[in-house]
Amino acid sequence: MATRDTDWDGVRLHVVTGKGGTGKTTVAGALALALATAGKKVLLMEVEGRQGIAQLFDVPPLPYEERRVAVGPGGTDGAGGDVFALVADPESALLEYLEMFYGMRHAGTALTRLGVIDFATTIAPGLRDVLLTGKAAEAVRRKDRSRGRVYDAVVMDAPPTGRIGRFLNVSAEVSDLARVGPIRGHADTVQSVIRSPQTVVHFVTVLEEMPVQETLDGIAELKTLDGIRAGGIMINMARPLELSPDQLRKAAAGRLDQHQLALGLKAAGLDDGENLAVALAVELSQQAKTAIAQRELQDRLAAAGQPCYELPWINGSIGLGGLYRLAAALRQQRAA
């Protein structure tokens, strides 16, 4: 199978987080598509129960079952891969855990009817996170006889930036619940995957003050958690203004030559060029101010020391075509 150098060679679990409204699920879906090339098999996993993946790929609501939702773009050999999707929930993950390790699925079903599982995961949210991250770790580790690893990569659409450290730091979260025993052993196994070189946490942001600051805070938090590695910064919905730095400064200061604008508009066949030039100069001034502010935010993100990738603004609904476009942008920038 052909290989391709990327910024994340050797990474098999891509955790994607971001502030609400930044397009986190969309970027996770695009990343899964970008990874699913040259016959590779990728699992895209959702843990918040919103059915965002089903909406994104325009498929019926997904159960706790891995189902193929898309075919990846062709690689250098022309062959695409497969994207499978899964909506993970704590209840189903616990039932699977009981069956896998103890042969107790029927007992787990009875506990569900009694509401014990809901009660346990409510009073012990650390247990909930262990079960969800545990499913991702299991998918990363899973093997079969025909091709070795079942999945070449797993992409997790994770909780928002403000909760990502606690969500991934499952050993600390369950330390008060279980210092020894099977739950503790399971948490340690999960952490062996999350804290290994095969896992990174990507941050999705847009060029606005609050999402950028949350991204920087999230990266700083991960640096305090031993072994949990920050990945790339994915700047979503980028809308660059194609002006030189000098033109940007003049536009922002309202010093554009409106006479030249009017001549250009007239040459383009637009009537009332003078009035249009005045309106256009005002609009350009506002956009230039925004562009300058965004470049300052980009500089702050770059100073964090992580690879930065820009994903273009797509008008209207994303659709599968838009996802392929975003996936191509990620591949061109070596994010996948």
C-alpha angles and dihedrals in degrees: 000000000000116000130209128200114240135166088260106046109161094024113125102166115057111186111197120200136162144147116286113274096029095102097255095159092046092052091046089053092048091049091052090052091047091053094047098080134119093027095308121152117222131185117212109199130193121198105177099070095233096123087230092147092054090052092046095053094035096238131133117277110292123238127209089285133097110251132173111248104167147006116238123235118274117271128213089296092050094247121123127205135226131264115207122188135207134183106210122201128181095240095054091041091053092048089051090047092051092048095044097049105023108019087237104130093127091051089049091052090053091050089052092054089052092051092239094130093052089048093049096048092045096053092037108039089170088068090053091054092047090055094049097043087042091062090054091048091049091052090050092050098040117117138183132194097246103056108004107232110042092213126035089203140002121210116198120201092211134190120284123289095262091063102033098097094053092042093055098037091076098151091062091043094056097038091097092046101048128006093174137010136060098315091052091045091051091050091051091051090051091050092051086064099039094048094045128098089254092072130070134169116226120201122216117204143156124222097267127113101248099045091045092050092047089051092052091046091050093051090048090050093053090054088063092053108079113238100000103121127209115227130190132332108234111202104204129201094017114183108184118197107226099225130118117250090256092050090048092053092047092047093048090050092048092244100126116133101253092188090060089047090052091050090050092050091048091049088053089058098254117143124221090033095169095059092040090051091055092051092044092051091053091049092047090050092056093045092047091053089051092047092051091050090049092051089054089052090049089054090052091051092047089052089063087075098233125120111267124211128189122217118196127243111256117202118228124356116351099229124174091291090057091049091054089050091052091045090053090051091052092050093047089055093047094247089128 
